[in-house]
Amino acid sequence: MRFENKKLIVVVLDGLRYEAAKRCMGYMEHLVEQGIMFSHKVRSELPSNSRPLYEVLLTGTPACKNGITANNITRLSREKSVFHLASENRMTTAAAAYHWVSELYNKTPFNPSSDRHQHNSDLPIQHGIFYYEDHYPDSHLLADAEYLRTAYDPDFLYIHSMNIDDIGHKYGGSSKEYSASVRNIDTLLAEMMPEWLQKDYWIIVTADHGMNDEGQHGGTTTNERFVPLYINSSMIHETCGDQVLAQLGIAGLMCHCMGVTPSSSMKQHTLVSNLN
């Protein structure tokens, strides 16, 4: 059994640890209970920091290969990302995301006055709305994403939220404020996702890394590394059991959903190998 190739929306919830997703995301777990979405646990790569894991998620390569080993490394990626591959296959790409995503795949350094809105078919991210403050509201971010989706009809839409991570650093991963931030994005997704599902998109919801109780990440603990993966494919549900999936395979999974051949550096995802 193989995936049906179609348009893909990927939502990355920065700083969302696995247990908080399972405890607080009532709408996403409702979709799991109803057999509409599949849910699994993913172990992030190391270091469990944001910019290195953006590169992992979108290129399927470890930090020791791609060289994005710390948050303060500001340069374009040297790997083939999902954006590059989709563009090369004459697909339309778009992103509503933190400005580091632009710095990895479009242009660096980011200039807020000129780079917040980008529309250029020659860039890997052809249509982008990029924010540069960690507290930029998730409600605004999803409105940006919906504008890109309806205006440009992208084959690959990447949505990256920072509110959970921002609140986690301020109050810790076990705080009521952190839980409230997780519940807030779940409510916002409950407003958006029914139309995405009705229009038959592939949808992946995941995270780069988690958050420990002290409001930190970057290390090896369970709360820092274990993140959720949701995907709308009930046919996958019986194929992986309780195994923890590798984050390195998610870029290849994105490509597989769109019918794009992964780069030679991308690892094959367990979900894909179990279906082929």
ZAMARGU-4260 file (C-alpha; in steps of 0.2 Angstrom, whole numbers, plus 5000, padded with zeros to 4 digits):
<rodrens>
0) 5000/5000/5000 | 5007/5017/4995 | 5003/5035/4999 | 4992/5045/4987 | 5002/5060/4981
5) 4994/5076/4985 | 4997/5093/4992 | 5005/5094/5009 | 5003/5106/5024 | 5016/5104/5038
10) 5014/5112/5055 | 5029/5113/5066 | 5025/5118/5084 | 5042/5124/5091 | 5045/5117/5109
15) 5031/5105/5110 | 5035/5090/5121 | 5026/5074/5118 | 5017/5072/5134 | 5010/5090/5133
20) 5003/5086/5116 | 4995/5070/5122 | 4988/5079/5138 | 4982/5096/5131 | 4978/5094/5112
25) 4960/5088/5114 | 4956/5092/5095 | 4971/5083/5088 | 4968/5068/5100 | 4949/5068/5095
30) 4955/5066/5077 | 4966/5051/5082 | 4951/5043/5092 | 4940/5045/5076 | 4953/5037/5065
35) 4956/5053/5055 | 4974/5056/5061 | 4988/5044/5066 | 4998/5049/5081 | 5016/5043/5086
40) 5031/5048/5097 | 5046/5055/5088 | 5064/5056/5096 | 5072/5072/5090 | 5090/5073/5084
45) 5103/5081/5094 | 5107/5095/5099 | 5089/5098/5103 | 5089/5116/5098 | 5079/5125/5086
50) 5089/5130/5071 | 5098/5113/5070 | 5082/5104/5070 | 5074/5115/5057 | 5088/5109/5046
55) 5085/5091/5051 | 5066/5092/5048 | 5068/5099/5031 | 5084/5091/5024 | 5084/5074/5034
60) 5102/5076/5038 | 5111/5076/5055 | 5120/5091/5062 | 5137/5083/5060 | 5134/5082/5041
65) 5124/5098/5038 | 5135/5109/5049 | 5120/5118/5057 | 5125/5113/5075 | 5120/5128/5085
70) 5106/5142/5085 | 5119/5156/5081 | 5125/5148/5065 | 5118/5160/5052 | 5120/5155/5034
75) 5110/5147/5020 | 5109/5128/5021 | 5121/5118/5010 | 5109/5103/5009 | 5094/5099/4997
80) 5078/5104/5008 | 5060/5099/5004 | 5058/5116/4998 | 5072/5114/4985 | 5065/5097/4979
85) 5047/5103/4978 | 5052/5118/4968 | 5063/5108/4956 | 5048/5097/4953 | 5038/5113/4947
90) 5028/5113/4963 | 5023/5129/4972 | 5030/5132/4989 | 5025/5143/5003 | 5030/5146/5022
95) 5023/5156/5036 | 5037/5154/5048 | 5050/5161/5060 | 5064/5171/5051 | 5077/5158/5054
100) 5068/5147/5041 | 5070/5161/5028 | 5089/5162/5033 | 5091/5144/5030 | 5083/5142/5013
105) 5080/5159/5005 | 5092/5173/5011 | 5103/5178/5025 | 5104/5189/5036 | 5086/5192/5038
110) 5081/5211/5036 | 5064/5214/5044 | 5060/5229/5033 | 5063/5220/5016 | 5062/5201/5020
115) 5046/5199/5030 | 5035/5196/5014 | 5044/5187/5000 | 5037/5182/4983 | 5050/5175/4971
120) 5048/5160/4960 | 5067/5158/4959 | 5069/5155/4978 | 5066/5138/4986 | 5052/5146/4997
125) 5043/5155/4983 | 5030/5163/4994 | 5034/5168/5012 | 5028/5178/5027 | 5041/5178/5040
130) 5040/5185/5058 | 5055/5189/5069 | 5048/5190/5087 | 5045/5175/5097 | 5029/5181/5104
135) 5021/5184/5087 | 5004/5177/5090 | 4999/5160/5084 | 4983/5167/5078 | 4992/5179/5067
140) 5003/5166/5061 | 4989/5155/5055 | 4980/5169/5047 | 4996/5172/5037 | 4996/5154/5032
145) 4978/5154/5027 | 4982/5169/5016 | 4996/5160/5008 | 4986/5144/5005 | 4971/5153/4998
150) 4981/5166/4987 | 4994/5155/4980 | 4987/5137/4982 | 5004/5129/4986 | 5009/5111/4984
155) 5019/5112/5000 | 5014/5124/5014 | 5026/5125/5029 | 5019/5133/5045 | 5030/5136/5060
160) 5024/5142/5077 | 5035/5149/5091 | 5022/5153/5105 | 5024/5137/5114 | 5043/5138/5114
165) 5042/5156/5120 | 5031/5153/5135 | 5041/5137/5139 | 5057/5147/5141 | 5048/5160/5152
170) 5038/5148/5163 | 5045/5130/5161 | 5037/5115/5152 | 5027/5110/5167 | 5019/5127/5170
175) 5001/5131/5168 | 5006/5145/5156 | 5015/5132/5145 | 4999/5120/5145 | 4988/5135/5140
180) 4999/5139/5125 | 4998/5121/5119 | 4979/5122/5122 | 4978/5138/5112 | 4986/5131/5096
185) 4975/5116/5097 | 4960/5127/5097 | 4967/5137/5082 | 4970/5121/5073 | 4952/5115/5077
190) 4947/5131/5067 | 4958/5128/5052 | 4960/5110/5050 | 4942/5104/5045 | 4944/5114/5029
195) 4961/5107/5026 | 4954/5089/5029 | 4939/5093/5018 | 4950/5098/5004 | 4960/5082/5005
200) 4977/5089/5010 | 4991/5078/5018 | 4993/5086/5035 | 5008/5083/5046 | 5009/5091/5064
205) 5025/5089/5073 | 5038/5099/5083 | 5057/5102/5082 | 5061/5098/5101 | 5052/5098/5118
210) 5055/5108/5134 | 5060/5103/5151 | 5052/5109/5167 | 5066/5122/5169 | 5062/5130/5153
215) 5077/5123/5143 | 5081/5112/5129 | 5096/5107/5119 | 5100/5091/5130 | 5096/5073/5130
220) 5081/5071/5142 | 5064/5064/5137 | 5055/5080/5139 | 5068/5089/5128 | 5069/5076/5114
225) 5052/5067/5113 | 5039/5076/5102 | 5023/5071/5093 | 5019/5067/5075 | 5001/5068/5069
230) 4997/5063/5051 | 4980/5060/5042 | 4982/5042/5037 | 4972/5029/5046 | 4980/5016/5035
235) 4997/5018/5044 | 4990/5015/5061 | 4994/4997/5063 | 5011/4997/5054 | 5023/5004/5068
240) 5016/4998/5084 | 5024/5007/5099 | 5041/5010/5092 | 5048/5028/5093 | 5051/5035/5076
245) 5067/5044/5071 | 5066/5063/5067 | 5078/5061/5052 | 5065/5052/5042 | 5052/5066/5042
250) 5059/5076/5027 | 5058/5060/5017 | 5040/5057/5023 | 5036/5075/5017 | 5043/5071/5000
255) 5034/5054/4999 | 5017/5062/5003 | 5020/5074/4988 | 5027/5061/4976 | 5044/5069/4976
260) 5060/5059/4976 | 5070/5062/4992 | 5088/5068/4991 | 5101/5055/4992 | 5105/5061/5010
265) 5087/5059/5017 | 5084/5044/5027 | 5069/5034/5023 | 5055/5036/5036 | 5049/5020/5045
270) 5031/5025/5040 | 5036/5024/5022 | 5046/5008/5023 | 5032/4999/5032 | 5020/5004/5018
275) 5031/5000/5003
</rodrens>
